[in-house]
């Protein structure tokens, strides 16, 4: 998968315009959903980073290139990976594909600065650096196959 993390989103009616086409602003929201899921797959959440280590990821830049429209009820695959990791910043890249035909609908990136609660740039805590650059954790299964509760 080349370091890509994937999650799915179904287009909601509220995310479309009168013609049933997704409004452009939703792609940045889906990038955020992909980024948050990327972090959870590596064993932590933004909330944990902020509350336990005082590290915030502030968006410094964002970019989206729209390739083809998405429509109400489409199932979309949001692909997220890290393109660049520095001591005080991190760049994520994204692709959004329609699941039914794998058409690339949009691609983009966001650059984040690591700051403290006072918005002063700081070093990324080492424990998050290690987890962000590691392979994702396996998804846990509540019950092993064939061992559901009776």
C-alpha positions in Angstrom: 0.0 0.0 0.0 3.1 2.3 -0.1 2.5 3.7 3.4 -1.1 4.8 2.6 -3.7 4.5 5.3 -7.3 4.1 3.9 -10.7 4.9 5.4 -14.1 5.1 3.9 -16.7 7.8 3.9 -20.2 7.9 2.5 -21.3 11.2 1.0 -24.1 12.6 3.0 -26.9 14.7 1.5 -25.9 17.8 3.6 -22.5 17.7 1.9 -23.9 18.2 -1.6 -25.4 21.2 -3.5 -28.7 21.4 -5.3 -27.3 19.3 -8.2 -26.2 16.5 -5.8 -22.5 17.3 -6.3 -20.2 17.5 -3.2 -19.3 21.0 -2.2 -15.6 21.7 -2.5 -15.2 22.5 1.2 -15.9 19.0 2.3 -12.7 17.6 0.9 -10.6 19.4 3.6 -13.0 17.9 6.2 -12.4 14.5 4.7 -8.6 15.1 4.8 -8.9 15.7 8.5 -11.0 12.6 9.0 -8.3 10.6 7.1 -5.5 12.2 9.2 -7.2 11.5 12.5 -7.8 7.9 11.4 -4.2 7.6 10.3 -3.1 8.7 13.9 -5.6 6.3 15.6 -4.2 3.4 13.4 -0.8 4.2 14.9 -2.1 4.1 18.5 -3.0 7.6 19.5 -5.4 10.5 19.0 -5.0 14.2 18.5 -6.8 14.6 21.8 -4.2 12.5 23.6 -1.4 14.6 22.0 -3.0 17.8 23.1 -4.1 16.9 26.6 -1.2 14.6 27.7 1.8 16.2 25.9 0.7 19.7 25.1 1.5 19.2 21.4 -1.0 20.7 18.9 -0.8 20.2 15.1 -1.7 23.6 13.7 -2.6 23.7 10.0 -0.1 26.1 8.3 -1.0 25.3 4.6 -3.6 23.3 2.8 -4.0 22.5 -0.9 -6.7 20.6 -2.8 -6.8 19.7 -6.5 -10.2 18.7 -7.7 -10.2 16.1 -10.5 -13.8 14.8 -10.8 -17.0 15.3 -8.8 -18.3 13.1 -6.0 -22.1 12.7 -5.6 -24.6 12.0 -2.8 -24.4 8.4 -1.6 -21.0 7.7 -3.2 -18.7 5.6 -1.0 -15.3 7.3 -1.0 -11.9 6.0 0.0 -9.7 8.6 1.7 -6.0 7.7 1.4 -3.6 9.4 3.7 0.2 9.2 4.2 3.1 11.3 5.5 5.1 13.0 2.8 7.5 14.9 5.0 8.4 14.7 8.6 10.6 17.3 10.3 11.3 18.0 13.9 8.7 20.8 14.1 6.4 20.1 11.2 4.7 17.3 9.3 3.2 17.2 5.8 0.4 14.8 5.0 -0.8 14.0 1.5 -4.2 12.7 0.5 -6.1 11.1 -2.3 -9.9 10.6 -2.4 -11.2 7.9 -4.7 -14.7 6.8 -5.5 -14.8 3.1 -4.3 -17.1 1.9 -7.1 -14.7 2.7 -9.9 -11.5 3.8 -8.1 -11.6 7.1 -9.9 -9.4 9.8 -8.4 -11.7 12.6 -7.3 -9.3 14.9 -5.5 -5.7 15.0 -4.1 -4.1 17.4 -1.8 -1.8 18.1 1.2 -1.7 19.8 4.5 1.3 21.1 6.4 1.1 21.2 10.2 3.3 23.0 12.7 3.8 21.4 16.1 3.0 24.0 18.8 2.3 24.3 22.5 -1.0 25.6 24.0 0.4 29.2 23.6 0.9 28.5 19.8 4.7 28.6 20.1 6.4 26.2 17.7 8.0 23.2 19.5 9.6 19.9 18.8 7.4 16.9 18.0 7.5 14.7 21.1 9.6 11.6 20.3 6.9 9.1 21.2 4.6 10.6 18.5 7.4 10.7 15.9 8.0 7.0 16.4 4.4 6.1 16.1 3.7 8.4 13.2 6.6 6.9 11.2 5.8 3.3 12.3 3.6 0.8 10.5 -0.1 1.0 11.6 -1.3 -1.2 14.4 -3.4 -4.2 13.4 -7.1 -3.6 14.0 -8.3 -5.4 17.1 -11.1 -7.9 16.8 -13.6 -8.2 19.7 -13.9 -11.9 19.3 -11.6 -14.2 17.3 -13.2 -15.9 14.3 -15.5 -18.7 15.4 -15.5 -17.6 19.0 -18.4 -15.3 19.3 -20.2 -15.2 22.7 -23.1 -17.6 23.1 
